[in-house]
């Protein structure tokens, strides 16, 4: 199973697509350098940052981390 950092990285890569880091940064409201570091795995996201990304992109935890990961994390409490 992917770690949360890996799942977030994959999600952000998908959201970025062929676009630029700057475009994704503008959509999410976070610095371009932070977007880059989250995608490359150089930085872990805080819960507040993850919530900011989800709100900005209109995504649920299941859409960001996958159904199985979101379900397992919820069960742990």
N, C-alpha and C positions, 0 to 999 in steps of 0.2 A: 504494500500500500504506500502511496505517496505521502510524504510529510506535508504539513500545512504549507510550508514555504514552497515546496515543489509544486503543489496544487495551485497556489496563488501565482507562481511564476508562469505556469502553463496557461492559466486563465488570462493573465495580462498579455502574454505573447499572442494569444488568440484575439484579444481585444485590439491589440496594436495592429495585427495583420501586416499589410504592406505599408501602413502609415508610419509616421515618425514618432519618436519618443515624445517630441514636443506636442504633437497633436493629442496623444494619450494623456500627457501631463495636463493639458488644458481641460480635457474632458473630466478628469478626476480631481482637479484642483490641487494636485501635489507637484512638487518640483520635478523637472525633467530628470535631474540626476538621481532622484529617489526612485522614479519609475525604472530607470536603467538598472539601478542596484537591486531592486526587487525582482526584476526579470532575470538578471544574471545570477541571483542567489547570493550576492555580496551583502545583502541586508535582509533582516527579518522584519516583518511588519508588526506593528503593535495592533491590538484589538481596535483601538480608535482609528487607526489608519485603514484597516480592513473595512470597518463600518463606513468610513468616508468613501472608499472606493465603491462599495456596494451601493450606497445611496446615490452617488454621482452617476453610476452606470445603470441604476435601476435593476440590480441583480440580487438574487437571494443567496443564502449560504450554499444551498444545493447547486445553484448555477456556478458558483465560484469554486467550491471544493468537491463537488460531486455528491450524489445522493448518499452513497455508503459512508463517506467520511463525515458528512454532516450528521447523519443518524448516529454513528458511533460516538461522536463528540457530545451529542445531546444526552445520550444514555449515561455517560460518565458523570454528568452533573456538573 
